[in-house]
Amino acid sequence: LGLVGLVITAVGKGTAHLLYLGRPERFIRAMARPDRSWIARGIWSMTSVVVFGGLQVLGTLGWIGGPLAPGAALWWIFTVLSGLAALLLMLYEGFLVSTSPAIPLWHTALMPILFAFYSLLGGLVLSTFINEITGAPVEGFLKLLESAILGLNFVLLLVFVAGGWTSSETARETVRQLLKGKLGVLFVGGVILVGIVLSMILGLYFASTGNLLAMWLVAATDLVGDFLLFYLLLKSGLFAPVY
């Protein structure tokens, strides 16, 4: 599981950051000033996850022994450091977009919480999925926890949409775009119905029956919902007029 997470972080998220920068040689400059830049904090947290998490995984797999053997002091230090870096990685994009007052819908303290819980849900679903297909034991409470977090994410989305609707006219227009038209089909149909409602039904069915097909469908529906939410939040952001 740790190895899969490292590959996703290093290849998936790392590649995305390089493509966003446009010129990869600017990567080092993007890491500058983590004291004031959320982009820099995100890159540092991503790098820390890969480095500390990589050392911890190598020790866990037995590829590096001695002080990095599972349960050793240094192994625990890297485990804690990689966990803290992963937590920051879950939060930083929400903080990054919420610091933009020019886009009212994003400018809310709820954004980091929303990003963090959707990240937590994705990791939990992926962990359960990998354990199931590899035959590793899965704790029963983890299966129920997926449905609980799905319900919590639904409440967070309702609060987020309600907050945007009662905010400025620009934020209200953004909410209208999310609920109507082409974006509305993706948001209501993809994020809410597929990503939350259908995922919760399938998750509860999987928790009660252990049906492997249901787990595959949970992973697919959750992936669709997560991707569409982040895509639509970025796609629908409207700038507030200067005057």
TAZI-V835831 format. One record per backbone hydrogen bond with DSSP energy under -0.5 kcal/mol. CO is the residue of the C=O (numbers start at 1). NH is the residue of the N-H. If there is no record, write none. Layout:
co-><CO & CO>
nh-><NH & NH>
This chain:
co-><1 & 2 & 3 & 4 & 5 & 6 & 7 & 7 & 8 & 8 & 9 & 11 & 12 & 13 & 14 & 15 & 16 & 17 & 18 & 21 & 22 & 23 & 24 & 26 & 27 & 28 & 29 & 33 & 33 & 36 & 37 & 38 & 39 & 40 & 41 & 42 & 43 & 44 & 45 & 46 & 47 & 48 & 48 & 49 & 50 & 51 & 52 & 53 & 54 & 55 & 56 & 57 & 58 & 58 & 59 & 59 & 65 & 66 & 67 & 69 & 72 & 73 & 74 & 75 & 76 & 77 & 78 & 79 & 80 & 81 & 82 & 83 & 84 & 85 & 86 & 87 & 88 & 89 & 91 & 91 & 92 & 93 & 94 & 95 & 96 & 97 & 99 & 100 & 102 & 102 & 103 & 103 & 106 & 108 & 109 & 110 & 111 & 112 & 113 & 114 & 115 & 116 & 117 & 118 & 119 & 120 & 121 & 122 & 123 & 124 & 125 & 126 & 127 & 128 & 129 & 130 & 131 & 131 & 132 & 139 & 139 & 140 & 141 & 142 & 143 & 144 & 145 & 146 & 147 & 148 & 149 & 150 & 151 & 152 & 153 & 154 & 155 & 156 & 157 & 158 & 159 & 160 & 161 & 162 & 164 & 168 & 169 & 170 & 171 & 172 & 173 & 174 & 175 & 176 & 180 & 181 & 182 & 183 & 184 & 184 & 185 & 185 & 186 & 186 & 187 & 188 & 189 & 190 & 192 & 192 & 193 & 194 & 196 & 197 & 198 & 199 & 200 & 201 & 202 & 203 & 204 & 205 & 206 & 211 & 212 & 213 & 214 & 215 & 216 & 217 & 218 & 219 & 220 & 221 & 222 & 223 & 224 & 225 & 226 & 227 & 228 & 229 & 230 & 231 & 232>
nh-><5 & 6 & 7 & 8 & 9 & 10 & 11 & 12 & 12 & 13 & 14 & 15 & 16 & 17 & 18 & 19 & 20 & 21 & 22 & 23 & 24 & 26 & 27 & 30 & 31 & 31 & 32 & 36 & 37 & 38 & 41 & 42 & 43 & 44 & 45 & 46 & 47 & 48 & 49 & 50 & 51 & 52 & 53 & 53 & 54 & 55 & 56 & 57 & 58 & 59 & 60 & 61 & 63 & 64 & 62 & 70 & 68 & 69 & 75 & 72 & 76 & 77 & 78 & 79 & 80 & 81 & 82 & 83 & 84 & 85 & 86 & 87 & 88 & 89 & 90 & 91 & 92 & 93 & 94 & 95 & 96 & 97 & 98 & 99 & 99 & 100 & 101 & 103 & 104 & 240 & 106 & 107 & 108 & 111 & 113 & 114 & 115 & 116 & 117 & 118 & 119 & 120 & 121 & 122 & 123 & 124 & 125 & 126 & 127 & 128 & 129 & 130 & 131 & 132 & 133 & 134 & 135 & 136 & 135 & 142 & 143 & 144 & 145 & 146 & 147 & 148 & 149 & 150 & 151 & 152 & 153 & 154 & 155 & 156 & 157 & 158 & 159 & 160 & 161 & 162 & 163 & 164 & 165 & 166 & 167 & 172 & 173 & 174 & 175 & 176 & 177 & 178 & 179 & 180 & 184 & 185 & 186 & 187 & 188 & 189 & 189 & 190 & 190 & 191 & 192 & 193 & 194 & 195 & 196 & 197 & 198 & 199 & 200 & 201 & 202 & 203 & 204 & 205 & 206 & 207 & 208 & 209 & 210 & 215 & 216 & 217 & 218 & 219 & 220 & 221 & 222 & 223 & 224 & 225 & 226 & 227 & 228 & 229 & 230 & 231 & 232 & 233 & 234 & 235 & 236>
